[in-house]
Structure formats: structure tokens, C-alpha cells
């Protein structure tokens, strides 16, 4: 089946068009092609080529114009005015204007399927000022809002499809350099260049095909064989061989996110278990040697973590230290919690090669502390669906990260967070996160986030393991690739040789 699939893709690029079809190997399959519902990083890989956001970022994480050419914030921080790019149309020919922006925000704020509600919780309503300007009226100042508009919350869909959730999931229509053509689940997503895009000249590649290949060894073999042109998130154990391969190019950026284990504390019947006791969660954390994980699984590239943001973030809490492995202490905590003979826990995880290797190392370490982990591998989308439905005990999952600390915290540890799969809920944490959004400046925000990090470290609804880098391997035929810390592949200026 694999050979047939690759052959079909090669036929799409046969002849003179072959060099104009860029093929990208993804670590996981796409969850949804609706940016307002999306929760996965690989979804964002596709959106980066298909759906412009209102604001974008530079490689050094500065906000920069995209569909909004400028923005102003009122002195009281409660009004944000966006000036919109003129003479722009959606991929179906509809005009992009202030009315379309308002319609998108209305869907994100009110639709039952929206995963963007919490990100935009500060927005009370949106008003059209004129054809090319909108005003966001906020309930309170929100320091994180503009960064949210540089991602899925700022991606605009064509107004005519906004009322049909199923239609969006089948065939999204955005403003973007490439428009949706086809999706075959677990096989490929095909995008073709949009002839009406406002910046089309900067995108010489004519077609992009995204292929989910969870096995990292296969993904790299596909790259070497020429079946794909870019392999994202290659295995750390493969980095040296890629660097030595004259036909390939290696690029890596330090990421913004984390890898962690989330515990089901209150999400349905599966939450009933020993891990609901904080001492058991601490015991599992203490059974792990993050330094060994870094060396064995990460080849020295997995910086150990004990909080949600990396040391490069100005809000990083230096007072929190990486816990040293202490098996004796872990066993004592289990005994104190009423489990002298240890505990049995199921660990749900995505079935990619790297995640499975990590899980096996965690399993071996935890066993020495009488924590018996049963690994439950699943397709990443299936694992996420199970987590949302509360059909898990503990889930091992990465987060790609955001430029503002709010994006690494609010979705995961606030009571109504879209990715708070374990339903952890602490009113004090929620209050601090709201205050941090409304804070007057970086000093006040850091003080508030430090308090959040301390509370999370104590309650440990998530056991943070490390900060993953973002390694890419590219064919030497690919030119103009720039690595961004958010891990997204931006095709502007990229070329592909014959």
C-alpha cells in the first residue's frame, strides 16, 4: 500500500511540473482542516500554507503584519483596532473585508465546535468601523491577545461557509497562498497554488502535498529516496547521519513548547485511580531521570523541563529546579498514599517512533519505583479524541508552544482550557492567569506567572519532561527554507529544483 501511495504522488508531479510539487512528510496525521476547531500541531503545518492569520511572526518572534496591516491598543487596554489589508479576496473570490473578520470572530466566540473561545475570552464584541477596519472591544486588557491573532484564532475563513461546520471540515476556504484540493485520511492532503492570492509572486512552488508518516525511520527513508522533500521532526538519533549526508540539509530551531504527561483527574469514569492523589503523581515524576531521557532519547537535545515554558522565554521561573531522580522517595510517597505494593497505570500515547521510544524509557524507569505503566499507543488523532472524551488515565503528549506564556498555560491548566483533558481545576490558578493577561507590564506579569508555576509544580496536573527542539531534514533541492521556533513550515520564498 505504501509503494502504491508513493507512486501515485510521483505521478502527480510527472514531467515539467514535478519540480513544482513540494512533498512534506509529517509526524502525525491531520486532526481537522478547520482552524477554529484545530488542536494539533500538524494541522497548523497545513494552515501555515492555506490560511493567512491577521498577524504573523518573524523568525525572532516579533509580531508582524499579515491580513492586518497595523493595530493599535487604547490607553486603557480595552480596545484593539485592526487596519485590514485592502484588495484581498478569499480563495473562492469573496472579498476579504471587515464584515468577514467580524463574522469569523463571531463564529470563534459562539460556535459550539470552536476551540478558540478561551483564547479570545477577553473579547466582548467586534465592530465594523469601515470596509478595512475592525474594533475589538475587550472585557479587560489582554496582553496575550495579539499573539493569539498570529495563530489559529486569527485565521479567517470565507463567510459563505461559516455557518456549515461540516463543509469547512470537508473543504475550507481561506485567504492563503495555497488552496485546499484533496484530503485522504492517513495518506495525504493536497494544496494547489491560489491564483488570486495577494502575495502570489512570493510563492513559486505550484503544489504542496502533506503526507503523514508516523514512523521516523520510514519518514527519513522516504526523504532519501526522493519520495518526500522535507521531513519534519526527524528522530534525534538520526541527526548525525542527516548532517553527514551530502544530499540532505539539516535545520533545527529551539522550540517554544514542552513534552509532558497529563493526568485524568476529573474527566469521566477513567479518572478514578491512584494518580488522583498528588503524592502518586509526584512519585512518578521522581521515578524519572530527565537527564537520562535527554541523553538516551534526545541525544542531548532534550533540555529537561519542570514548567511549561523554556529558559529562553523571559517569563521562565528560575526558582524552579529540575527534580533529581529519587526512587526511594517515590516508593515512600506511594506507601504514604496507601499503595505499598505500587500502582498500575495506563499511559496513552501517539504511535510515532520517537514518542514510543520515550514511553518505553519512562516505563522502565517507573517500574523501579513500583509504578507499572501499561503503554496504550494510538494514532495521534485517535489518542487526542480519547483524551477529549476522558477515555484515558495518563496521556503522554507534546505541545508545540506559543510566543506568549499564556498560550502554554491557559489551554492546559485553566478550568475550561480546550486542552485541559484531565479537567484539572484550581480557582486560584484561573484567577492568576486572568490577572496575568490584564497586567500592566512584564514585571507584574512575571510575578503572576511565577505563582502559577509554583502552584502547578505542587499540584502537578502535568508532569513536564523536556523542551523538544524542532529538527528538520530537507532535500538539497529545497531552497529558501527558514526555521521558525513555532515549528511551522512557511513556504514564502521557498523554491524546489528539478
C-alpha positions in Angstrom: 0.0 0.0 0.0 2.9 2.3 0.8 4.5 1.8 -2.6 1.3 2.4 -4.4 0.7 5.6 -2.4 4.2 7.0 -3.2 3.8 6.0 -6.9 0.6 7.9 -7.1 2.2 11.0 -5.6 5.1 10.8 -8.0 2.6 10.7 -11.0 1.1 13.9 -9.8 4.4 15.6 -10.3 5.4 13.9 -13.5 7.1 15.8 -16.3 7.9 19.5 -16.1 5.5 20.0 -13.1 7.5 17.6 -10.9 9.8 20.2 -9.5 6.8 22.4 -8.7 5.3 19.9 -6.3 6.7 20.0 -2.8 6.1 16.9 -0.6 6.3 17.2 3.1 6.4 14.2 5.5 4.6 14.9 8.7 5.0 13.0 12.0 1.2 12.6 12.5 -2.0 12.7 10.5 -4.1 15.9 10.5 -6.9 16.1 13.1 -9.0 18.7 11.3 -8.7 21.2 8.5 -10.9 23.7 10.3 -8.6 26.2 12.1 -11.2 27.3 14.5 -11.6 23.7 15.8 -8.0 22.5 15.5 -5.9 21.3 18.5 -2.9 19.7 16.8 0.5 21.0 15.6 0.4 19.1 12.3 -2.9 20.9 11.5 -1.1 24.2 11.9 1.6 22.9 9.4 -1.1 22.8 6.7 -2.8 26.0 7.8 0.5 27.9 7.5 0.2 27.4 3.7 -3.5 27.6 3.4 -4.9 30.2 5.8 -3.4 33.6 6.5 -3.7 34.9 10.0 -4.4 38.5 10.8 -1.0 38.9 12.4 2.2 36.9 11.7 5.6 36.4 13.4 9.2 36.8 12.4 11.8 34.1 13.0 12.8 36.0 16.1 9.2 36.0 17.4 8.3 39.6 16.7 4.7 40.3 15.6 4.4 41.5 12.0 1.5 42.4 9.7 -0.3 39.8 7.6 -4.0 40.3 6.8 -4.0 43.2 9.4 -1.5 45.8 8.2 -1.4 47.6 11.6 -3.0 47.6 15.0 -3.4 50.0 17.9 -4.4 49.4 21.5 -6.2 52.1 23.5 -4.6 53.6 26.6 -6.8 51.6 28.9 -6.0 48.4 27.0 -9.7 47.6 26.4 -10.0 48.5 22.7 -7.9 46.9 19.9 -8.3 48.4 16.4 -7.1 46.4 13.4 -6.5 48.0 10.0 -7.0 45.4 7.3 -5.2 44.7 4.0 -7.1 46.0 1.0 -7.8 44.4 -2.3 -7.6 40.9 -0.9 -10.0 38.1 -1.7 -10.8 34.6 -0.3 -9.9 31.6 -2.4 -13.5 31.5 -3.7 -13.4 35.1 -4.9 -15.3 36.6 -1.9 -13.8 39.9 -0.8 -11.8 39.9 2.4 -13.1 42.9 4.5 -14.1 44.0 8.0 -17.5 42.2 7.8 -15.8 38.9 7.0 -13.4 39.4 10.0 -16.3 40.1 12.3 -18.2 37.0 11.0 -15.1 34.9 11.8 -14.8 36.3 15.3 -18.5 35.7 15.9 -18.1 32.1 15.0 -15.0 31.6 17.1 -16.7 33.2 20.1 -20.1 31.5 19.9 -19.9 28.3 17.9 -20.3 25.1 20.0 -17.4 23.5 18.0 -15.0 26.4 18.4 -11.7 25.6 20.3 -10.8 29.3 20.2 -13.2 30.6 22.8 -10.8 30.7 25.7 -8.1 32.3 23.6 -10.5 35.1 22.8 -12.3 35.2 26.1 -11.3 38.8 26.7 -13.2 39.9 23.5 -16.7 41.1 24.4 -17.7 42.0 20.8 -16.3 43.0 17.4 -17.5 46.1 15.5 -17.0 47.1 11.9 -15.5 50.6 11.6 -15.4 50.7 7.9 -14.6 48.3 5.0 -11.0 47.9 6.1 -11.0 48.3 9.9 -12.5 46.4 12.8 -12.6 47.2 16.5 -12.3 44.6 19.2 -13.9 45.7 22.5 -12.5 43.8 25.4 -13.8 43.0 28.9 -10.4 43.6 30.3 -6.9 44.3 28.9 -5.3 41.2 27.4 -1.6 41.1 26.9 -1.8 37.8 25.1 -4.4 38.7 22.5 -2.3 39.9 19.7 -0.1 36.8 19.9 -3.3 34.7 19.6 -4.2 36.5 16.4 -0.9 35.3 14.9 -2.2 31.8 15.1 -5.4 29.9 14.5 -7.6 32.5 16.3 -6.5 35.0 13.7 -7.1 32.7 10.6 -10.0 33.9 8.5 -12.5 31.6 6.7 -14.7 32.6 3.8 -18.0 34.0 5.1 -20.2 31.8 2.9 -19.1 28.6 4.6 -19.0 29.8 8.2 -22.5 28.5 9.0 -21.7 25.0 7.8 -19.2 23.2 10.1 -19.2 20.1 8.0 -18.5 22.0 4.9 -15.5 23.7 6.5 -14.2 20.3 7.6 -14.5 19.0 4.1 -13.3 21.9 2.1 -12.0 25.0 4.0 -11.7 28.3 2.1 -9.3 30.9 3.4 -7.1 33.7 2.3 -3.8 32.0 1.7 -1.1 31.2 -0.9 -2.4 27.6 -1.4 -5.9 26.4 -1.6 -7.4 23.1 -0.5 -7.7 20.4 -3.2 -7.9 17.0 -1.6 -7.7 15.1 1.6 -7.3 11.3 2.0 -7.1 10.5 5.7 -3.8 8.9 6.9 -2.5 9.4 3.3 -2.2 12.9 2.1 -3.5 16.5 1.9 -3.0 18.3 -1.4 -2.9 22.1 -1.8 -2.7 23.9 -5.1 -1.4 27.4 -5.6 -4.1 30.1 -5.3 -4.1 32.2 -8.5 -5.8 35.2 -6.7 -3.5 35.4 -3.6 -2.4 38.9 -2.8 1.3 37.9 -2.4 1.3 35.1 -5.0 4.6 36.1 -6.6 6.5 35.2 -3.5 5.3 31.6 -3.8 6.9 29.9 -6.9 6.0 26.4 -5.8 2.8 25.3 -7.5 1.6 22.4 -5.3 2.2 21.1 -1.8 1.4 17.6 -0.6 1.5 16.8 3.1 2.0 13.1 3.9 1.6 11.7 7.4 4.4 9.2 8.1 4.5 8.5 11.9 7.5 6.1 11.7 10.5 8.3 11.8 12.7 5.7 10.1 10.3 5.5 7.2 10.0 9.3 7.0 13.8 9.6 6.7 14.0 6.8 4.2 11.3 8.5 2.1 13.3 11.6 2.1 16.5 9.8 1.0 14.6 8.0 -1.8 13.1 11.2 -3.1 9.5 10.3 -2.2 9.3 13.4 0.0 11.3 16.7 0.0 11.1 17.7 3.7 10.8 15.6 6.8 9.7 17.5 9.9 10.7 16.5 13.4 13.1 13.8 12.4 14.4 11.5 15.2 17.2 12.9 17.3 19.1 9.7 16.8 19.1 10.4 13.0 20.5 13.9 13.2 24.2 13.0 12.8 23.5 10.8 9.8 21.5 13.6 8.2 24.3 16.0 8.8 26.8 13.6 7.1 24.5 13.1 4.1 25.6 15.3 1.2 22.2 15.0 -0.5 20.4 16.4 2.6 20.3 19.6 4.6 19.7 19.7 8.3 18.0 22.7 10.0 16.9 22.9 13.7 15.3 25.6 15.9 14.7 25.6 19.6 11.1 25.1 20.1 8.6 27.0 22.2 6.7 24.0 23.7 7.1 21.1 26.0 6.6 17.3 26.3 4.6 16.2 29.3 2.3 13.7 30.9 -1.3 14.9 31.7 -3.3 13.1 34.3 -7.0 12.4 34.1 -8.2 14.0 37.4 -11.9 14.7 36.8 -12.8 13.7 33.2 -15.3 10.8 33.4 -15.0 7.3 34.9 -11.4 6.8 33.8 -10.3 9.4 36.2 -10.9 7.0 39.1 -7.4 5.8 40.0 -4.4 6.3 42.3 -2.9 9.1 40.2 -5.6 11.4 41.6 -3.5 11.6 44.7 -0.9 14.2 44.2 1.7 12.0 46.0 1.3 9.4 43.3 1.9 12.0 40.6 5.0 13.2 42.5 6.2 9.7 42.8 6.0 9.1 39.0 7.9 12.4 38.5 10.6 11.4 41.0 11.0 8.0 39.4 12.2 9.6 36.2 15.7 10.8 35.4 15.2 13.7 32.9 18.9 13.8 32.2 18.9 10.2 31.1 15.8 10.9 28.9 17.8 13.8 27.4 20.8 11.6 26.6 19.1 8.3 25.6 16.0 9.6 23.8 17.0 13.1 22.9 20.7 12.6 22.0 21.5 15.6 24.3 18.9 17.9 22.6 16.0 17.4 25.1 16.5 20.1 27.7 14.9 18.8 31.0 11.7 20.7 32.0 9.7 21.2 35.1 7.5 24.0 33.8 5.6 25.0 30.7 7.9 27.5 29.1 11.6 27.1 28.1 14.5 29.1 29.6 14.6 31.3 26.5 11.3 32.8 27.5 11.6 35.9 29.7 8.8 34.6 31.9 10.7 31.4 32.8 10.8 30.8 36.6 14.4 30.2 37.6 13.4 29.4 41.1 12.0 26.0 40.0 14.7 23.4 39.8 14.7 20.1 37.8 13.9 17.3 40.3 16.6 14.7 40.7 15.6 11.1 40.4 14.8 9.6 43.8 13.3 6.1 43.6 13.4 5.6 47.4 11.4 8.8 47.9 9.0 7.7 45.1 8.3 4.4 46.8 7.8 6.1 50.2 5.3 8.5 48.6 3.3 5.6 47.2 3.3 3.9 50.6 2.1 7.1 52.3 -0.7 7.3 49.7 -1.8 3.8 50.6 -0.1 1.9 47.8 2.8 0.0 49.4 2.8 -2.6 46.6 2.8 0.0 43.9 0.3 1.1 41.3 -0.8 0.1 37.8 -1.5 3.0 35.3 -2.3 3.1 31.6 -0.2 5.6 29.6 -1.9 6.7 26.3 0.5 8.0 23.6 0.7 8.8 19.9 2.3 6.0 17.9 5.2 7.9 16.4 8.6 6.3 16.7 10.0 9.0 18.9 7.1 9.0 21.3 7.1 5.2 21.6 10.8 5.3 22.4 10.2 7.9 25.1 7.3 6.0 26.6 9.4 2.8 26.8 12.2 4.6 28.7 9.6 6.2 31.1 8.0 2.7 31.6 11.4 1.2 32.5 12.3 3.9 35.0 8.9 4.0 36.6 8.9 0.2 37.1 11.8 0.6 39.5 9.6 2.6 41.8 6.7 0.1 41.6 4.8 2.2 39.1 3.7 -0.3 36.5 2.8 1.6 33.3 0.9 -0.1 30.5 1.5 1.6 27.2 -1.5 2.3 25.0 -0.2 3.5 21.6 -2.7 5.0 19.2 -2.8 7.2 16.1 -2.3 10.7 17.3 -5.7 11.9 16.3 -7.4 8.9 17.9 -5.3 9.5 21.1 -6.5 13.1 21.2 -10.1 12.1 20.6 -9.8 9.6 23.5 -8.3 12.3 25.7 -11.0 14.8 25.0 -13.6 12.2 25.8 -11.9 11.3 29.1 -11.1 7.8 27.9 -7.6 7.8 29.4 -5.7 7.6 32.7 -2.5 9.4 31.8 -1.6 10.8 28.3 1.9 11.5 27.0 1.8 14.4 24.6 3.8 17.3 23.2 2.8 20.9 22.8 4.3 23.0 20.1 4.3 26.1 22.2 3.3 29.8 21.7 5.3 33.0 21.9 3.3 34.3 24.9 3.4 32.2 28.1 -0.4 32.4 28.2 -0.5 30.0 25.2 1.4 27.3 27.1 -0.7 27.6 30.2 -4.3 28.7 29.7 -5.3 25.8 27.4 -3.9 23.2 29.7 -4.4 24.3 33.3 -7.3 26.6 33.4 -10.6 25.1 34.4 -12.2 25.4 30.9 -9.0 25.0 28.8 -9.5 23.5 25.4 -6.6 21.0 26.0 -7.2 20.5 29.8 -8.0 16.9 29.1 -7.7 15.8 32.7 -10.1 18.6 33.9 -7.7 20.0 36.5 -9.4 23.0 38.0 -7.9 25.4 40.6 -9.8 28.7 41.0 -6.5 30.3 42.2 -4.7 29.3 39.0 -7.6 30.6 36.9 -7.6 33.9 38.8 -3.8 34.3 38.4 -4.0 33.6 34.6 -6.7 36.2 34.1 -4.7 38.7 36.1 -1.6 38.0 34.1 -3.5 38.7 30.9 -4.7 42.0 32.3 -1.4 43.0 33.9 0.1 46.4 33.2 3.6 45.3 32.2 6.1 42.4 32.1 7.3 42.8 35.7 3.7 42.3 37.0 3.0 39.5 34.6 6.1 37.6 35.6 5.2 37.8 39.2 1.8 36.3 38.5 3.2 33.6 36.2 5.8 32.6 38.8 2.9 32.0 41.2 1.1 29.9 38.6 4.3 27.8 38.0 4.7 27.2 41.7 1.1 26.0 42.1 1.3 23.7 39.1 4.6 22.3 40.4 2.9 21.5 43.7 -0.4 20.0 42.2 1.3 18.5 39.1 -1.7 18.0 36.8 1.0 17.8 34.2 4.5 16.3 34.7 6.7 18.3 32.4 9.6 16.2 31.0 11.6 18.3 28.5 11.6 21.1 25.9 11.7 19.5 22.5 13.7 21.0 19.7 12.4 21.1 16.1 14.8 19.3 13.8 14.1 19.2 10.0 15.8 17.3 7.2 15.4 18.7 3.7 16.5 17.5 0.2 19.2 19.7 -1.2 16.6 20.5 -4.0 14.7 22.7 -1.5 15.8 26.3 -1.2 14.8 29.2 0.9 13.7 27.3 4.0 13.8 29.3 7.2 13.3 27.6 10.6 10.8 29.2 13.0 10.7 28.4 16.7 7.0 27.5 16.4 8.0 24.7 14.0 5.7 25.7 11.2 6.9 25.5 7.6 6.4 28.8 5.8 6.6 28.5 2.1 7.1 32.1 1.2 10.3 32.4 -0.9 10.9 28.7 -1.0 12.0 27.0 -4.2 12.4 23.4 -5.5 14.9 22.4 -8.1 14.3 19.8 -10.7 
